[in-house]
Amino acid sequence: MTPIEAANVIEAFLAGTGADWDWDDFMHAKIEDPRVDAIRQSCNEIDGIYPGQRAGEYCGPKGEVIMRALVKELRSMS
């Protein structure tokens, strides 16, 4: 997965527009590019650090801010 593809998956997840298994696939598949895989691992931990405040939320507002920053970082890699 390229940095741009990963950024697109995270953005779609945050917007609620991703396909059914996109987020799950992203979260559970090791990515060859170690930079992208490190970001994937960070996303995998955000819900534990910044839990959602309502049922069905993946993470809280601070977690979303971090995920948006990770998207910017991914986009700067290409």
Buried (B, 14 or more C-beta within 10 A) or exposed (E): BBBEEBBBBBBBBBEEEBEEEBBEEBEEEEBEBEEBBEBBEBBEEBBEEBEBEEEEBBBBEEBBEBBEEBBEBBBEBE
